[in-house]
Amino acid sequence: MTETDSTHKFMIKEVSHWDGQWELIDGVPFNMTPAPSATHQRIVGELFFALRSYFGTDGCAVFIAPFDVQLDKSDDYTIVQPDVSVFCRRELICEHRAIGCPDLLVEVLSPSRALKDRNQKFKLFERSGVQEFWIVDAHNQTVEVYGLSDGHYRERAVFGHTDTLRSFQFPDLQIELKRILFA
């Protein structure tokens, strides 16, 4: 969006008063309805359990949507609700949202939101400095893992449902995907 656009850029403070769940990417609102499918929620739950088990109670904090993440304190036009967020700097977590860049984000694709997750959110997370981003595709039974290097997602690995996912950011983090992606 440019300054010459006649379209209004919404701010976080405006969206926070709206009914329902909303994401805001560069001032453009996205309604988070309809609710995700049972498959989507099962995968999110299993990933949360695996990540929470790995990080334990003294390590990084793990959150599931709906939980607001404002990636940059100075950006009043962007707030997202990733399916799973991992923060290793607990000072970024406030009562109603996290303010700052998480260490790991996960999006589980839904038909109604797949293009947004693969395009707008991918670019947003990359430019915001999210060190690792996972895209879970239940339909194709894959998890794509992206690692940030020199400000861009340069590392990429794709894991299938019989593989063991290995994190770039957390080398000891390994998840057997047969427990996450039931074929």
N, C-alpha and C positions, 0 to 999 in steps of 0.2 A: 504494500500500500504506500502511495506517495502523498506528499502534502497537497497535491492537486486533486486527489480523490475526494469526491463529495461524500463518500461513505464515512460514517462516524466510527472512530476507533474507541472501543469501550475500555474502561479501566477496571482494575480489580475491585475497587471500592464500589463500582456500579453493579458488577455481576454478583457480588457477595450478598446483595439484597434481593436477588431474583429467586423465585421458587424453583425447586429442582436442583439438579447437579449440572454444573457448567464448567467447561474448560475455556480458557482464553489464550489464544496464541497470536501474539503481535496485534492485540486489540480486536481480533475476530472471535466472536463467541461460538462455541460448539456445545449443543445440548447433549448430555450424556445418556439420554433415554433413546431407545428402550433399554430395559435392564438386560445384562448379559445372559447368555444361555447357561444351562446347567453344566455343560462340558467346559465352557469358559471358566465358570466359578470353581469347578472341581480342580482344574489345572492351576488356577491362582492359589487355591487353598493348599495344594500339594507343594507348589513352589515356595509358598510362605513357610510351610512346615520345614522343608529342606533347608531353606536359608536361615530360618530362626534356629534350627538345630545346629547348623554350622557356626553361626555367630554367637550362640549362647546368650546368657543374660548380661555378661560383662563386655561384650564386643560391640559391634555395630547394631544400630536399631533398624528393625525391619517393619515396614508398614504396608498395608494393602488398601486399595481403593474402597470407598472414597476417602482419600486423604489429600488435601491440597498441598502442592509443592510450588513455591515461587522460586524459580531457578536463580534469579538474580534480584537482590534487594532493591536495586535501583530501577528495575523494570516493572513499572506499574501496569503494563499491558499484557502480561503473560502469567498464567497460573494453570497448572495441569494436575490431573489425577491419574498418575501411572498405576497400572495394575499392582505392581510391587515396587517399592522404593527401599533402598538401603543407604543409611547415613552412618558413617563412621565418626563424624564430628557431631556429637550430641548437642553442642551449643547451637546448631542450626535448627533445632526442633523447638518450636514454640507451641503454645497451647492449641491454637487453631490451624496451624500449618507449619510446614518447614520452609525456612527462608535461606536459600543457598543451594549449591550444587550437590546432589547426592553422588555417592560413589558408584552405584549400580542402579539401573532402572530396567524393569521388565514390562513389556506389553504383550498381552495375549490377543492375537488378532480375532476380531469379530467381523462378520461380513459388512456391517454398516459402518465400521470405523477403520478397516484395514488400510485404505488409501491414506487416511490422515496419519495413522501410525507409521506407515512406511515412508511418507513424504514429509509433511509438516513437522511431525514430532521427531523423526529421525534427524532432520536438519536442525531443529531447535536444540535437541539434546547434544548434538555435535558442537554447535557454536557456543553452547552454554558450558561446555567442558565436562560433561558427564563421561567419566572414564570408561565405563562399560555399559553397553546397552544390549539387551536380549530381546529378540522378536520370536515369539512362540506361535507357530502355525499348526494348530490342531488338525486342520484338514489334511495337510501334507505330512503331518507327524514329524515336524522338524523344529529345531531351535537354532536360530542364527545368533551368534555372539559377535559383537563388534567391540573392538578396543581402540581407544583414542591414542593417536600419536601425532605430535606436531599440529594439534588443533583439528585433525580430521580422523574419521574412522578408517584407519588403514588396515588394521588386523581384522580378519573375518574367519570364522569357523562355522560350519554347519553340521549339526548333530542330528541323527535320526533316532527313532524311538528305541532302538536296541543299543545305542551308544551311551557312553558316559561323558556327560558335558564337563568340560574343563574351562575354568575361568581364566581370563588373561590377568585381571586385576588381583585376584586372590588365588594364587597357584595351587593351594591346598584344597580349594573348593572343587569337589567333584560330585556330580549328581547323576545317578543312574536314571536315564530318561524313561525306561520301561515302567518306573513307578509314577512318572508324571504324565506321559503320553501313552495311554492304553490303546493298543492297536485294535 
